[in-house]
């Protein structure tokens, strides 16, 4: 046991280099645990708020409430996908 506690010159042995790795594992594990439990579903300042006023979202709300039927929904959605697109401007829908 004495050889683990003291190196040849009386100082700490090479095992002292494991302490930063252990602390890094504890910190990363703690952050991961908090993200999966406590912080789940909360919006931080780095996340964007979904736009409920986008034309595609409004169309979805109208279809869900029964204002338009399924055929009209798909027809209008195809037109909106061409103009606004779900993958960004200029991308394939």
Secondary structure, 3 states (H helix, E strand, C coil): CHHHHCCCCCCCCHHHHHHHHHHHHHHHHHHHHHHHCCCCCCCCCCCCCCCCCCHHHHHHHHHHHCCCCHHHHHHHHHHHHHHCCCCCCCCCC
